[in-house]
Amino acid sequence: MNKSIRSSTLTRIRLIEAASQVFASLGVQGATTREIARVAGVNEVTLFRHFASKEQLLGAVIKNALALQTEALAYPEAWTQDLKIDLRQYAHLYNTMLEAQEDLIRTFIGEAKRHPEAAKQVIQEAAKPLREKLVAYLESSQKLGTVRVDLAPFPAVDMFTGMLLAGMLCRSAKFNQGSYSCEDYIETCVDIFVRGISTSNSSQCGCKF
């Protein structure tokens, strides 16, 4: 990598990190490109060389936050096809991202009704690939016969990630301090979810779905 390309890459990283801080502290509407550039130690012209708009920068921030999970799910052959093992791994990766981006997540939740439509679209599009990868895993498992065929994968994924998000928010607010560990919570989420979607569990308990 030559010097100019390396410098450009480092500047882009600084801008994304600065934007993450500013969005978390000021919100999507309150954040300005001027403030983001100031925190990054560059001028606005430099910012716009890398990102055409604040919304585009927001998308980069979210994609960066999801990078760990996206990379982990990038290779289908890495899945073991054991529901509990795979979903436990996913849950730990997802929880790592949630904890690392807690301030930004709380900002988005608090501003959900005030987000400009363009920002909402960016958030949805940035998270879409990760969501679709887990949906594809569940659909593949349905074909293999390990996941119930009557299960709707998209709401199932939203439910699973929603449980993990709720756990992180409760832990960080210390609502259940000392009652149980993060590991206990994740293991319980995975256990309940797998029992609900697995064909083997439904046949064993004689339940009709």
Buried (B, 14 or more C-beta within 10 A) or exposed (E): EEEEEEEBEEBBEBBBBBBBBBBBBBBBEEBEBEBBBBBBEBEBEBBBBBBEEBBBBBBBBBBBBBEBBBEBBEEEEEBEEEBBEBBBBBBBBBBEBBEEBBBBBBBBEEBEEEBEEBBBEBBEEBBEBBBBBBBEBBBBBBEEEBBBEEBEBEEBBEEBBEBBBEBBBBBBEEEEEEEEEEEEBBBEBBEEBBBBBBBEBBEEEEEEE
